[in-house]
Amino acid sequence: MKDDKLYKTKYPIGEFDYSKYYTDDEVGDFENEILLFPEKLKSFVSELKEEDLGKRYREGGWTIRQIIHHLADSHMNGYIRAKLTVTEDKPVIKPYLENEWSALEEINKTELEYSIKIIEGLHKRWGNFLKTLEPEDYDRTFFHPEHNLEISLRTSTGSYAWHGTHHIEQMKQALKNPVW
């Protein structure tokens, strides 16, 4: 399955491994990735033309515009989940319907710059917050009811570091081989 074209299109850098234990060194790399992500995204977006924003990386996938707004929505949830995990005992997080959020008309009416600004400020706060934590804080967990899974902060931090790169690679695919 992982060798087929659809899988490689959907997961250009592979899937994130939620079952792996991530070391403190890996968590440090994730923290840095979260801090650096806004610049990577801004660099990518700076090359886009208006006509690029409607391109999709695969049939049924999101447009570049939807992905960029999704990144702001998703990463706001990630930051809040991190803070809940540190301040509460095994909180149950609130899932959200990301496909429905990405289909809202607001996505087409809001300039990308506003989501980029959200990501810039959010990632600075998020990265600074993560850098204040002790290694044992990363072993704290939250419960994700949609996946019926208890997830550690170290795993969650890694998944969001992966998430940004994952979507940038999807958008690069959309530019190379657009699907309308």
C-alpha positions in Angstrom: 0.0 0.0 0.0 2.8 2.5 0.9 4.3 2.0 -2.5 1.3 3.0 -4.5 1.0 6.4 -6.1 -2.0 7.7 -4.1 -0.3 6.9 -0.8 2.9 8.7 -1.9 0.8 11.7 -3.1 -1.2 11.9 0.1 1.9 11.3 2.3 4.9 12.7 0.5 7.2 12.4 3.5 5.4 9.3 4.9 3.0 9.1 7.8 3.8 10.2 11.3 4.6 7.3 13.6 2.4 7.7 16.7 3.6 4.4 18.2 7.3 5.4 18.5 8.8 6.8 21.7 10.6 10.1 20.8 13.8 10.9 22.7 14.6 14.2 24.4 17.0 15.0 21.5 14.2 14.4 19.0 11.8 16.5 21.0 14.4 19.3 20.9 14.5 19.0 17.1 10.7 19.2 17.1 10.8 22.3 19.2 13.1 23.9 16.7 11.0 22.8 13.8 8.0 24.5 15.3 9.9 27.7 15.8 11.3 27.6 12.2 8.1 26.6 10.4 6.7 30.1 9.9 9.8 31.1 7.9 9.6 27.9 5.8 5.9 28.6 5.0 6.5 32.3 4.3 9.3 31.4 1.9 7.1 28.9 0.1 4.1 31.3 -0.1 6.2 34.2 -1.4 6.7 32.3 -4.6 2.9 31.7 -5.2 0.8 33.5 -7.7 -3.0 34.0 -7.2 -3.7 31.3 -9.8 -1.7 28.7 -7.8 -4.0 28.9 -4.8 -6.7 26.8 -6.4 -4.3 24.0 -7.3 -4.7 20.6 -5.6 -2.1 17.9 -5.0 -4.6 15.1 -5.6 -8.2 14.6 -6.6 -10.4 15.2 -3.6 -7.5 16.9 -1.7 -7.5 20.5 -0.5 -6.4 23.4 -2.5 -3.2 25.3 -1.6 -5.4 28.1 -0.2 -7.3 25.6 2.0 -4.0 24.0 3.2 -2.5 27.3 4.3 -5.7 28.2 6.3 -5.9 24.7 7.7 -2.3 25.0 9.0 -3.4 28.0 11.1 -6.5 26.2 12.4 -4.7 22.9 13.1 -1.7 24.5 14.8 -3.9 26.7 17.0 -5.5 23.4 18.2 -2.0 21.9 18.7 -0.8 24.8 20.9 -4.0 24.6 23.0 -3.7 20.9 23.4 0.0 21.3 24.5 -1.0 23.8 27.2 -4.0 21.6 28.3 -1.7 18.6 28.6 0.8 20.5 30.9 -1.8 22.2 33.1 -4.4 19.4 33.4 -4.3 15.7 34.3 -4.8 13.7 31.1 -7.3 16.1 29.5 -9.8 14.9 26.9 -9.2 17.1 23.9 -11.9 18.4 21.6 -11.5 17.0 18.0 -12.7 19.2 15.2 -14.0 18.5 11.7 -11.0 19.7 9.6 -12.6 18.9 6.3 -15.7 20.9 7.2 -13.6 23.8 8.5 -11.6 23.8 5.3 -14.8 23.9 3.2 -16.2 27.0 5.0 -16.7 30.0 2.7 -14.5 32.1 5.0 -11.5 30.2 3.6 -12.1 31.7 0.2 -12.7 35.2 1.5 -9.7 35.5 3.8 -6.4 36.6 2.5 -3.5 34.2 3.2 -1.6 36.9 5.0 -3.9 36.6 8.0 -3.3 32.9 8.5 0.5 33.5 8.0 0.4 36.1 10.7 -1.5 33.8 13.0 1.1 31.1 12.3 4.0 33.5 13.0 2.8 34.6 16.4 1.4 31.3 17.3 4.6 29.4 16.6 6.7 31.9 18.5 4.5 31.5 21.5 4.3 27.7 21.1 8.0 27.3 20.6 8.8 29.5 23.6 6.3 27.6 25.7 7.8 24.2 24.7 11.4 25.4 25.5 10.3 26.2 29.1 9.2 22.5 29.7 11.2 19.9 31.5 11.7 16.5 29.9 9.2 14.8 32.2 6.5 17.3 31.1 6.7 15.7 27.6 5.6 12.4 29.1 2.3 14.0 30.2 -0.6 12.8 28.0 -4.0 13.8 26.7 -6.8 11.6 25.4 -7.9 11.9 21.8 -11.5 10.6 21.6 -11.6 10.5 17.8 -8.7 8.1 17.6 -9.4 6.5 21.0 -5.8 7.1 21.9 -3.7 8.5 24.8 -1.0 10.7 23.3 2.1 12.1 25.0 3.2 15.7 24.6 6.4 14.4 23.1 4.4 12.5 20.4 2.0 15.4 19.8 4.9 17.9 19.4 6.5 15.6 16.9 3.2 15.2 15.0 2.8 18.9 14.6 6.5 19.4 13.5 5.8 16.6 10.9 2.4 18.2 10.0 3.9 21.5 8.7 6.5 19.8 6.5 3.9 17.3 5.3 1.6 20.0 4.0 4.4 22.1 2.5 5.4 19.0 0.5 1.8 18.5 -0.6 1.6 22.1 -1.8 4.9 21.6 -3.7 3.3 18.6 -5.4 0.2 20.7 -6.3 2.5 23.2 -8.1 4.4 20.4 -10.0 1.4 18.3 -10.9 -1.8 20.2 -10.2 -5.2 18.5 -10.1 -8.1 20.8 -10.7 
